[in-house]
Amino acid sequence: MATRNQRKQALPPLDPKVVRRFLDLMSTDNEFRRLFKKDAQAALVKAGWKPPKGPPDEIPPQYGRCMQMKPGQSIASKAQIARDRAKYEALLA
C-alpha cells in the first residue's frame, strides 16, 4: 500500500486528447515550443490540461513542474517529435 507521501507524488496520466494536442503543438508551433521551454505548465494548460483543484497540500506536484526544462536543456526537434510521436504519446498518457 502506498504511503501518504507516495500518493501525493503520484500523477494521474494526462488525458489522451491533451497529449495529442500537446504533441501537435510541439511538432508544429514555434511559439508554443518557446512557451513550453519558459513555462511548461502554461503550455500544458494551452494544450487543454486543467490543473487539479483542492488544498495545496493534497494536490500532487503539477505536471508542469515535473516537465519544466532546466537551463541548458533543449527540446527535441519538430521532426523528431513527429517521427517518434507514438513513443511520446505512450510516455505522456
Backbone torsions as a table, in degrees:
resi	resn	phi	psi	omega
1	MET	NA	138.2	-178.4
2	ALA	-73.5	143.8	175.3
3	THR	-76.7	167.3	179.7
4	ARG	-59.2	-41.6	-179.6
5	ASN	-63.8	-40.0	177.9
6	GLN	-65.7	-38.8	178.4
7	ARG	-63.5	-39.4	-179.7
8	LYS	-65.4	-28.6	-176.9
9	GLN	-85.5	-20.6	-176.3
10	ALA	-71.7	135.6	177.6
11	LEU	-111.7	130.7	175.6
12	PRO	-68.3	156.0	179.4
13	PRO	-63.1	151.3	174.9
14	LEU	-70.4	148.1	175.7
15	ASP	-59.9	134.0	-179.6
16	PRO	-55.0	-34.0	177.6
17	LYS	-64.5	-39.5	178.6
18	VAL	-66.7	-42.5	179.3
19	VAL	-60.7	-46.1	-179.4
20	ARG	-62.7	-44.2	179.3
21	ARG	-64.2	-44.2	179.0
22	PHE	-57.7	-48.0	-179.0
23	LEU	-69.3	-35.1	174.2
24	ASP	-56.5	-48.7	-177.6
25	LEU	-69.0	-40.3	-180.0
26	MET	-65.8	-26.5	-176.8
27	SER	-96.0	-0.1	-177.3
28	THR	-138.8	-23.9	-166.0
29	ASP	-114.8	107.9	-178.8
30	ASN	-63.7	-37.6	178.7
31	GLU	-62.7	-43.1	178.3
32	PHE	-63.5	-40.9	178.9
33	ARG	-62.2	-40.2	176.8
34	ARG	-64.5	-42.1	177.7
35	LEU	-60.7	-45.1	179.7
36	PHE	-59.6	-42.7	-179.3
37	LYS	-63.9	-36.4	-178.1
38	LYS	-81.6	-42.5	-173.7
39	ASP	-150.2	89.7	-175.3
40	ALA	-58.8	-38.9	-178.8
41	GLN	-66.1	-41.0	177.5
42	ALA	-62.5	-37.5	177.7
43	ALA	-64.9	-42.3	178.3
44	LEU	-63.4	-40.3	177.5
45	VAL	-62.2	-42.6	178.5
46	LYS	-61.9	-30.5	178.2
47	ALA	-80.7	-3.7	175.9
48	GLY	113.0	-0.1	-179.8
49	TRP	-74.7	138.2	177.1
50	LYS	-111.3	118.0	179.7
51	PRO	-60.1	146.8	179.2
52	PRO	-66.0	152.0	177.4
53	LYS	-100.2	157.5	175.5
54	GLY	135.2	175.3	178.8
55	PRO	-61.3	139.0	-176.8
56	PRO	-52.8	-35.6	-177.8
57	ASP	-77.1	-7.8	178.3
58	GLU	-104.4	-8.3	-178.1
59	ILE	-90.9	131.1	177.0
60	PRO	-65.6	164.3	178.3
61	PRO	-53.4	139.9	-179.7
62	GLN	-66.1	146.4	178.3
63	TYR	-55.9	-43.0	-178.3
64	GLY	-56.7	-40.1	179.4
65	ARG	-66.4	-37.7	178.6
66	CYS	-69.9	-30.9	-175.6
67	MET	-96.6	-6.1	-175.2
68	GLN	-61.2	132.0	-178.8
69	MET	-76.3	147.4	176.9
70	LYS	-90.6	155.7	176.6
71	PRO	-54.6	136.0	179.4
72	GLY	92.1	-16.3	177.6
73	GLN	-77.6	153.7	178.2
74	SER	-126.0	155.6	179.4
75	ILE	-85.6	143.6	173.4
76	ALA	-57.4	149.5	179.6
77	SER	-63.6	159.3	177.3
78	LYS	-59.3	-40.4	180.0
79	ALA	-65.2	-39.8	179.5
80	GLN	-66.3	-41.2	178.5
81	ILE	-62.7	-44.0	178.9
82	ALA	-63.2	-42.4	-177.8
83	ARG	-66.4	-40.9	-175.3
84	ASP	-101.9	23.9	-174.0
85	ARG	-54.2	-44.3	-177.8
86	ALA	-61.3	-39.4	178.2
87	LYS	-64.0	-44.7	179.8
88	TYR	-66.5	-37.8	177.4
89	GLU	-61.2	-42.9	179.6
90	ALA	-64.3	-36.9	-179.9
91	LEU	-70.5	-35.6	-174.3
92	LEU	-89.8	-26.4	-174.8
93	ALA	-93.6	NA	NA
